[in-house]
């Protein structure tokens, strides 16, 4: 199957199926990253408020505000 055909098939999927596919692809990509799971676990388990971001800071870092441009 060519990439173009695959893209067309994915585009035709319902939103729920696309979300499941995206989750699968992300997990597949992370399998190849050494230490990714343990690093993520450490970040999730870290409850230090000094490392927290405000919602505004998250938006800025993700490029969702005019300030980030």
C-alpha positions in Angstrom: 0.0 0.0 0.0 1.4 3.4 -0.9 1.6 6.3 1.5 -0.9 8.3 -0.6 -3.4 5.4 -0.3 -2.8 5.1 3.4 -3.3 8.9 3.9 -6.6 8.7 2.0 -7.8 5.8 4.1 -6.9 7.5 7.3 -8.6 10.7 6.2 -11.8 8.6 5.7 -11.7 7.2 9.2 -14.2 8.5 11.8 -12.7 10.9 14.4 -12.6 8.2 17.2 -10.7 5.8 15.0 -8.2 8.5 14.0 -7.6 9.3 17.7 -6.9 5.7 18.4 -4.5 5.5 15.4 -2.7 8.7 16.5 -2.3 7.2 20.0 -0.9 4.0 18.5 1.5 5.9 16.3 2.8 8.0 19.2 3.3 4.9 21.3 5.1 3.2 18.4 7.4 6.2 18.0 8.2 6.3 21.7 9.1 2.6 21.7 12.3 3.5 19.9 13.3 6.3 22.3 15.5 5.0 25.0 14.3 5.9 28.5 11.3 7.7 27.2 8.8 5.9 29.5 10.9 6.3 32.6 11.5 10.0 31.8 7.8 10.6 31.3 7.0 8.7 34.6 9.4 10.9 36.5 7.8 14.0 35.1 4.3 12.8 35.9 5.4 11.8 39.5 7.0 15.2 40.1 4.7 17.3 42.3 7.1 20.2 42.7 5.1 23.5 42.2 8.2 25.3 41.2 8.1 23.3 37.9 4.5 24.0 37.1 3.4 26.2 34.3 0.4 28.4 34.2 -2.1 27.9 31.4 -0.9 31.1 29.8 2.7 29.9 29.8 1.6 26.6 28.2 -0.3 28.4 25.5 2.8 30.6 24.8 5.2 27.7 24.6 2.8 25.8 22.3 2.5 28.9 20.1 -1.2 29.4 20.7 -1.0 33.1 21.5 0.0 36.2 19.5 2.9 36.7 21.9 4.6 33.6 20.7 4.9 34.9 17.2 
